[in-house]
Amino acid sequence: MSSAQSAEDLQIELWRLKKQIQRLEATETNGTSVVSLIAPPTEEISTLYQMLNQEATQAACIKSRVNRQAVQTAITMAANRVMQYGPRMPKNGVCVFTGEVYDNDKIQKVAIHFSPCKPITNFMYSCDSKFHTEQIKDLLTMDETYGILVMDGHGCMMATLCGNFRKILFRMLVDLPKKHGRGGQSSVRFARLREEARHNYVHITAEHCCRLFIDPITNLPNVSGLIFAGSADFKDVLSQSDWLDARLKKIIIKHVDISYGMEQGVQQAIELSADVLKDVKLMKEVNIIKEFLDNIARDTRKFAFGLVDSARCLEMGSMQTVIVWEDFPYNRVCKKQGDKEYVFYRNTVTGQKMFVDTDIEEKENDVDVTDENFVEYLVENKKKFNVEIVLVTDNSAEGIQFCQGFGGLGGLLRWPVDMNEIAGFMETKAVDSDLEDFM
């Protein structure tokens, strides 16, 4: 497996893990009787099984009969799921979530278990009123984190970039004296006040850098590298200043000159640091969206966007790379009526339905109906369509443009395709089918 394939598979597995965590956190449980067990690969299956049996024995002391039975049932289900991984612990550990939850106002027993895509580091067991996912949620942010400082004469901003997630940590506005003062002032005194204000600004910024980018527990930097950006020489003065901690000076990986400040400056600093951030997920997203937009600008016809055109290209086998928003708000609904299969797409937010190839009416006697998230459908059928899947977010300017302007779904094609011609053909095919039914 190539490095590109492994990176794509890891991205998909992290997306699946993220969705699983969201479902667990949104679950409404019944009382304090759901079990969360997260075990690192260093644990033994037999030890976990014994621990759960002891917990089940201790649960017999619960006074409430209903709660006692629910807790014992959840622990027993957890023990049975743990034994399915025996006799050896999976290389990344195991996660088990069991208990009684509400599903459509009915109490249902659930047992969710999986081995995550990244190694678990800490052990956690809980029997509570909710599922605890804090330990596995940390796996989503195990990518390298970079710190970004934007500093100019109007203020400074500090942010972090981890994977495709950008977080603003601190911002400060300043009003520094200009080079020229008003008439009647002593030029020497004015220059001294100006230099004092600038020195104070650099000193305060250095203190905030130490506070935000150094972990107080380990006394080590909490980022893999620092990027200093700005339109003036403040960034260079700060990096050479004795006020800046020596531990941070060692991890400065780039100085960039930018034209903007604050949020726009952070985004520009990320773009200009593409050479050192080439392995960061956000840069990969930006690059693939730029390639997609470039094909549209040059009208190569080797692109598709929107749900209808993208679905048709997928079925044709012409899609090479699918670019899809992580939170794409459509479900794929498949209805089988006898030998016929009808597919349409439903917006989970507005309820709007979009039909591809065939416009059908819902019938009450529909059987064998499957309703699944479209992104999950793509992931499950990745090998069938023989495509590369790129999951993007709206954390960058390009991502916002793709999600809002192109509906959050598009792709690059293997060969040029005329979408207008295909749409005309599908309309003709639908008319011919109606005539056959009429005859």
C-alpha positions as CSV (number, residue, x, y, z in Angstrom):
1,M,0.0,0.0,0.0
2,S,1.4,3.4,-1.0
3,S,1.7,6.3,1.4
4,A,-1.0,8.2,-0.4
5,Q,-3.4,5.2,0.0
6,S,-2.6,4.8,3.6
7,A,-3.1,8.5,4.3
8,E,-6.5,8.3,2.5
9,D,-7.5,5.2,4.5
10,L,-6.5,6.9,7.7
11,Q,-8.5,10.0,6.8
12,I,-11.6,7.8,6.2
13,E,-11.1,5.9,9.4
14,L,-10.8,9.1,11.4
15,W,-14.0,10.4,9.8
16,R,-15.7,7.2,10.8
17,L,-14.4,7.5,14.3
18,K,-15.6,11.1,14.5
19,K,-19.1,10.2,13.4
20,Q,-19.2,7.3,15.8
21,I,-18.2,9.7,18.7
22,Q,-21.0,12.1,17.6
23,R,-23.6,9.3,17.6
24,L,-22.5,8.1,21.1
25,E,-22.5,11.6,22.5
26,A,-26.0,12.3,21.0
27,T,-27.4,9.1,22.5
28,E,-30.1,9.5,25.2
29,T,-29.5,6.8,27.8
30,N,-31.8,5.2,30.4
31,G,-30.6,6.1,33.9
32,T,-27.1,5.5,35.1
33,S,-26.6,2.1,33.5
34,V,-24.4,2.5,30.4
35,V,-20.9,1.1,30.3
36,S,-17.9,2.8,28.6
37,L,-14.7,0.7,28.4
38,I,-11.6,2.0,26.6
39,A,-8.5,-0.2,26.9
40,P,-5.0,0.5,25.5
41,P,-3.1,-2.3,23.7
42,T,-1.0,-2.9,26.8
43,E,-4.0,-4.4,28.6
44,E,-4.9,-8.2,28.5
45,I,-8.2,-9.5,27.4
46,S,-8.4,-11.9,30.3
47,T,-7.7,-9.1,32.8
48,L,-10.5,-7.0,31.3
49,Y,-12.9,-9.9,31.4
50,Q,-12.1,-10.6,35.1
51,M,-12.5,-6.9,35.9
52,L,-15.9,-6.8,34.3
53,N,-17.1,-9.9,36.1
54,Q,-16.0,-8.3,39.4
55,E,-18.0,-5.2,38.5
56,A,-21.1,-7.3,37.7
57,T,-20.8,-9.0,41.1
58,Q,-20.5,-5.7,42.9
59,A,-23.5,-4.4,41.0
60,A,-25.6,-6.9,42.8
61,C,-25.5,-4.6,45.8
62,I,-27.6,-1.9,44.0
63,K,-30.9,-1.5,45.8
64,S,-33.1,-0.5,42.9
65,R,-34.1,-3.7,41.1
66,V,-34.6,-2.0,37.7
67,N,-31.2,-0.2,37.9
68,R,-29.4,-3.3,39.2
69,Q,-30.7,-5.4,36.3
70,A,-29.8,-2.7,33.7
71,V,-26.3,-2.3,35.1
72,Q,-25.6,-6.1,35.2
73,T,-27.0,-6.5,31.7
74,A,-24.7,-3.7,30.4
75,I,-21.6,-5.1,32.1
76,T,-22.4,-8.6,30.8
77,M,-22.8,-7.4,27.3
78,A,-19.4,-5.5,27.6
79,A,-17.7,-8.7,28.9
80,N,-19.1,-10.7,26.0
81,R,-17.9,-8.1,23.4
82,V,-14.4,-8.0,25.0
83,M,-14.1,-11.8,24.7
84,Q,-14.7,-11.6,21.0
85,Y,-11.3,-10.0,20.6
86,G,-9.5,-12.8,22.5
87,P,-7.1,-14.2,23.2
88,R,-4.9,-11.2,22.1
89,M,-5.6,-7.5,22.4
90,P,-5.9,-5.7,19.0
91,K,-2.8,-3.6,18.2
92,N,-4.7,-0.3,18.8
93,G,-6.7,-1.4,21.8
94,V,-10.5,-1.8,22.1
95,C,-13.5,0.4,22.8
96,V,-16.8,-1.0,24.1
97,F,-20.0,0.9,24.8
98,T,-23.1,-1.0,26.0
99,G,-26.3,-0.4,27.8
100,E,-29.9,0.7,27.4
101,V,-30.7,3.8,25.3
102,Y,-33.8,5.5,23.9
103,D,-34.5,4.9,20.2
104,N,-37.7,6.5,18.9
105,D,-39.0,6.8,22.5
106,K,-38.4,3.1,23.1
107,I,-35.8,1.5,25.3
108,Q,-33.3,-0.5,23.2
109,K,-30.2,-2.5,24.2
110,V,-27.0,-1.4,22.3
111,A,-23.6,-2.9,22.2
112,I,-21.0,-0.9,20.2
113,H,-17.4,-2.2,20.0
114,F,-14.5,-1.5,17.8
115,S,-10.7,-1.1,17.6
116,P,-9.8,2.5,16.6
117,C,-7.5,3.4,13.8
118,K,-4.9,4.9,16.2
119,P,-3.4,3.4,19.4
120,I,-5.2,4.2,22.7
121,T,-2.9,5.6,25.4
122,N,-5.0,5.5,28.6
123,F,-7.4,3.1,30.3
124,M,-10.9,4.2,31.2
125,Y,-13.9,2.4,32.6
126,S,-17.2,4.0,33.6
127,C,-20.8,3.1,34.4
128,D,-22.7,6.3,34.2
129,S,-25.7,8.1,32.7
130,K,-23.8,8.8,29.4
131,F,-21.2,7.3,27.2
132,H,-17.7,8.7,27.9
133,T,-15.7,9.3,24.7
134,E,-13.0,11.7,26.0
135,Q,-10.2,9.3,25.6
136,I,-10.9,8.3,22.0
137,K,-11.8,12.0,21.1
138,D,-8.2,12.8,21.7
139,L,-7.3,10.4,18.8
140,L,-8.8,12.9,16.4
141,T,-6.2,15.5,17.3
142,M,-3.1,13.4,17.3
143,D,-1.8,15.0,14.2
144,E,1.1,17.4,14.5
145,T,0.1,20.9,15.8
146,Y,1.7,24.0,14.6
147,G,1.6,27.5,16.2
148,I,1.1,30.6,14.1
149,L,1.8,34.2,15.3
150,V,0.7,37.1,13.2
151,M,2.2,40.4,14.5
152,D,2.3,43.9,13.0
153,G,1.9,47.5,14.1
154,H,-1.8,47.2,14.7
155,G,-1.9,44.1,16.8
156,C,-1.1,40.4,17.1
157,M,-3.0,37.1,16.9
158,M,-1.9,33.6,17.9
159,A,-3.5,30.4,16.5
160,T,-2.8,26.7,16.2
161,L,-3.2,24.4,13.1
162,C,-3.8,20.7,13.7
163,G,-4.8,18.6,10.8
164,N,-7.6,20.6,9.2
165,F,-8.6,22.4,12.4
166,R,-7.6,26.0,13.0
167,K,-8.1,27.5,16.4
168,I,-7.6,31.1,17.4
169,L,-6.0,31.3,20.9
170,F,-5.4,35.0,21.5
171,R,-5.7,38.4,19.8
172,M,-4.6,41.8,20.9
173,L,-5.0,45.3,19.3
174,V,-2.4,48.0,19.9
175,D,-2.2,51.7,19.1
176,L,1.6,52.4,18.7
177,P,2.9,56.0,18.2
178,K,3.8,56.8,14.6
179,K,7.3,57.9,13.5
180,H,6.3,61.5,13.4
181,G,4.9,63.5,16.3
182,R,3.0,66.7,16.7
183,G,4.7,70.0,16.5
184,G,6.2,71.4,19.7
185,Q,7.3,68.0,21.0
186,S,10.9,67.1,21.7
187,S,12.0,64.8,18.9
188,V,14.3,62.9,21.4
189,R,11.6,62.5,23.9
190,F,9.1,61.4,21.3
191,A,11.5,58.8,19.9
192,R,12.1,57.5,23.4
193,L,8.4,57.1,24.1
194,R,7.9,55.4,20.7
195,E,10.7,52.9,21.3
196,E,9.4,52.2,24.8
197,A,5.9,51.5,23.5
198,R,7.3,49.1,20.9
199,H,9.5,47.3,23.4
200,N,6.5,46.9,25.7
201,Y,4.5,45.5,22.8
202,V,7.2,42.9,22.0
203,H,7.6,42.0,25.7
204,I,3.9,41.4,26.2
205,T,3.7,39.4,23.0
206,A,6.6,37.2,24.1
207,E,4.9,36.5,27.5
208,H,1.7,35.4,25.7
209,C,3.7,33.1,23.4
210,C,5.3,31.4,26.5
211,R,1.9,31.1,28.1
212,L,0.1,29.7,25.1
213,F,2.8,27.6,23.4
214,I,4.5,26.0,26.4
215,D,2.8,23.3,28.4
216,P,3.0,24.2,32.1
217,I,3.0,20.5,33.1
218,T,5.8,19.2,30.9
219,N,7.6,22.6,30.5
220,L,7.9,21.8,26.9
221,P,6.4,23.4,23.7
222,N,2.9,22.0,23.0
223,V,3.4,22.6,19.2
224,S,5.7,21.0,16.7
225,G,6.7,24.2,15.1
226,L,6.1,28.0,15.1
227,I,5.4,30.2,12.1
228,F,6.1,34.0,12.6
229,A,4.2,36.2,10.2
230,G,3.7,39.9,9.8
231,S,3.9,42.9,7.5
232,A,6.5,44.8,9.6
233,D,9.8,43.8,11.4
234,F,8.1,43.0,14.7
235,K,8.2,39.2,14.0
236,D,12.0,39.4,13.4
237,V,12.5,41.6,16.5
238,L,10.5,39.1,18.6
239,S,12.3,36.0,17.4
240,Q,15.7,37.6,18.3
241,S,14.5,39.1,21.6
242,D,15.8,37.8,24.9
243,W,12.2,37.9,26.2
244,L,11.1,35.0,23.9
245,D,11.7,31.7,25.6
246,A,14.7,29.7,24.2
247,R,12.5,26.6,23.9
248,L,10.3,28.5,21.5
249,K,13.2,29.9,19.5
250,K,14.3,26.4,18.7
251,I,11.0,25.4,17.0
252,I,10.6,28.5,14.8
253,I,10.3,26.9,11.3
254,K,9.5,29.9,9.1
255,H,9.2,33.7,8.9
256,V,6.7,35.0,6.3
257,D,5.8,38.4,5.1
258,I,2.1,38.9,4.7
259,S,-0.2,41.7,3.6
260,Y,-3.0,41.3,6.2
261,G,-3.4,41.0,9.9
262,M,-5.6,39.0,12.3
263,E,-7.7,36.1,10.7
264,Q,-6.8,37.0,7.1
265,G,-3.2,37.1,8.1
266,V,-3.4,33.6,9.7
267,Q,-4.9,32.2,6.5
268,Q,-2.3,33.9,4.3
269,A,0.5,32.6,6.6
270,I,-0.8,29.1,6.2
271,E,-0.8,29.4,2.5
272,L,2.7,30.9,2.3
273,S,4.0,28.1,4.6
274,A,2.8,25.3,2.3
275,D,6.4,24.0,2.0
276,V,6.7,23.3,5.7
277,L,3.1,22.4,6.2
278,K,2.8,20.1,3.2
279,D,1.8,17.1,5.4
280,V,-0.9,19.0,7.2
281,K,-4.4,18.0,6.2
282,L,-5.7,21.5,5.6
283,M,-3.1,22.1,3.0
284,K,-4.0,18.9,1.2
285,E,-7.7,20.1,1.2
286,V,-6.8,23.5,-0.2
287,N,-4.6,22.0,-2.9
288,I,-7.2,19.5,-4.2
289,I,-9.9,22.2,-4.2
290,K,-7.6,24.5,-6.1
291,E,-7.0,21.8,-8.7
292,F,-10.8,21.3,-8.9
293,L,-11.4,25.1,-9.4
294,D,-8.6,25.2,-12.0
295,N,-10.3,22.6,-14.1
296,I,-13.5,24.6,-14.0
297,A,-11.7,27.8,-14.9
298,R,-10.0,26.1,-17.9
299,D,-13.3,24.3,-18.8
300,T,-11.6,20.9,-19.2
301,R,-14.9,19.0,-18.8
302,K,-12.9,16.7,-16.5
303,F,-14.9,17.8,-13.4
304,A,-18.4,17.4,-11.9
305,F,-20.1,19.1,-9.1
306,G,-23.5,18.9,-7.5
307,L,-25.3,15.8,-6.3
308,V,-27.0,14.9,-9.7
309,D,-23.9,15.2,-11.9
310,S,-21.6,13.6,-9.4
311,A,-23.9,10.6,-8.8
312,R,-24.2,10.0,-12.6
313,C,-20.4,10.2,-13.0
314,L,-20.0,7.7,-10.2
315,E,-22.4,5.2,-11.8
316,M,-20.6,5.7,-15.2
317,G,-17.2,5.0,-13.7
318,S,-15.8,8.2,-14.9
319,M,-15.1,9.7,-11.5
320,Q,-11.5,9.5,-10.4
321,T,-11.4,11.7,-7.2
322,V,-14.5,12.4,-5.2
323,I,-14.3,15.6,-3.1
324,V,-17.0,15.7,-0.5
325,W,-17.8,17.8,2.6
326,E,-17.5,15.9,5.8
327,D,-21.0,17.1,6.9
328,F,-22.6,16.6,3.5
329,P,-26.3,16.9,4.5
330,Y,-27.8,14.2,2.2
331,N,-28.9,10.6,2.6
332,R,-29.1,8.0,-0.1
333,V,-32.5,6.3,-0.1
334,C,-32.8,3.0,-2.1
335,K,-36.2,1.4,-2.5
336,K,-36.7,-2.0,-4.1
337,Q,-40.1,-2.9,-5.5
338,G,-40.0,-6.3,-7.0
339,D,-37.1,-6.4,-9.5
340,K,-37.0,-2.6,-9.8
341,E,-34.7,-0.4,-7.7
342,Y,-35.3,3.3,-7.3
343,V,-32.8,5.7,-5.8
344,F,-33.2,9.2,-4.6
345,Y,-31.4,11.6,-2.2
346,R,-33.0,13.4,0.8
347,N,-31.6,16.5,2.5
348,T,-31.5,15.7,6.2
349,V,-31.9,19.4,7.1
350,T,-34.6,20.6,4.8
351,G,-36.2,17.3,3.8
352,Q,-35.8,18.2,0.1
353,K,-35.6,15.2,-2.3
354,M,-33.4,15.0,-5.3
355,F,-34.0,12.3,-7.8
356,V,-31.4,10.9,-10.2
357,D,-32.4,9.3,-13.5
358,T,-36.0,8.5,-12.4
359,D,-38.6,10.7,-10.8
360,I,-40.8,8.4,-8.7
361,E,-43.5,8.9,-6.1
362,E,-43.3,7.3,-2.7
363,K,-45.6,4.4,-2.2
364,E,-47.0,3.0,1.0
365,N,-46.1,-0.6,0.1
366,D,-42.4,0.0,-0.4
367,V,-40.3,-2.8,0.8
368,D,-36.6,-3.3,1.4
369,V,-35.8,0.4,2.0
370,T,-32.3,1.5,2.9
371,D,-31.6,5.0,4.1
372,E,-28.0,5.8,4.8
373,N,-25.7,8.8,4.9
374,F,-24.3,9.6,1.4
375,V,-20.7,9.9,2.7
376,E,-21.0,6.6,4.4
377,Y,-22.3,5.1,1.2
378,L,-19.3,6.5,-0.7
379,V,-16.9,5.1,1.9
380,E,-18.5,1.6,1.9
381,N,-18.5,1.5,-1.9
382,K,-15.1,3.0,-2.5
383,K,-13.7,-0.1,-4.1
384,K,-16.8,-0.6,-6.2
385,F,-16.5,2.8,-7.8
386,N,-12.7,2.7,-7.8
387,V,-12.3,6.2,-6.6
388,E,-10.2,8.3,-4.3
389,I,-12.2,10.0,-1.6
390,V,-11.1,13.4,-0.2
391,L,-13.1,14.6,2.8
392,V,-12.9,18.4,3.2
393,T,-14.1,20.9,5.8
394,D,-15.2,24.5,5.7
395,N,-12.2,25.6,7.8
396,S,-10.5,27.4,4.9
397,A,-11.5,30.0,2.3
398,E,-11.4,27.4,-0.4
399,G,-13.4,25.0,1.7
400,I,-16.1,27.5,2.4
401,Q,-16.3,28.3,-1.4
402,F,-16.6,24.6,-2.2
403,C,-19.2,23.8,0.5
404,Q,-21.4,26.8,-0.2
405,G,-20.8,27.5,-3.8
406,F,-20.7,23.9,-5.2
407,G,-22.9,22.2,-2.6
408,G,-20.2,20.3,-0.9
409,L,-19.8,17.6,-3.5
410,G,-17.8,17.4,-6.7
411,G,-14.9,15.6,-8.2
412,L,-12.2,15.2,-10.9
413,L,-12.9,12.8,-13.8
414,R,-10.8,10.3,-15.7
415,W,-11.9,11.6,-19.1
416,P,-13.9,14.7,-20.3
417,V,-17.7,14.4,-19.9
418,D,-20.3,16.7,-21.4
419,M,-22.9,17.0,-18.5
420,N,-25.4,18.8,-20.7
421,E,-25.4,15.9,-23.2
422,I,-25.9,13.4,-20.4
423,A,-28.7,15.3,-18.9
424,G,-30.5,15.5,-22.3
425,F,-30.0,11.8,-22.8
426,M,-31.4,11.0,-19.4
427,E,-34.5,13.2,-20.1
428,T,-35.0,11.4,-23.4
429,K,-34.7,8.0,-21.7
430,A,-37.3,9.0,-19.1
431,V,-39.7,10.1,-21.9
432,D,-39.3,6.9,-23.8
433,S,-39.9,4.9,-20.6
434,D,-43.1,6.8,-20.0
435,L,-44.3,6.1,-23.6
436,E,-43.6,2.4,-23.1
437,D,-45.7,2.3,-19.9
438,F,-48.4,4.2,-21.7
439,M,-48.5,1.7,-24.7
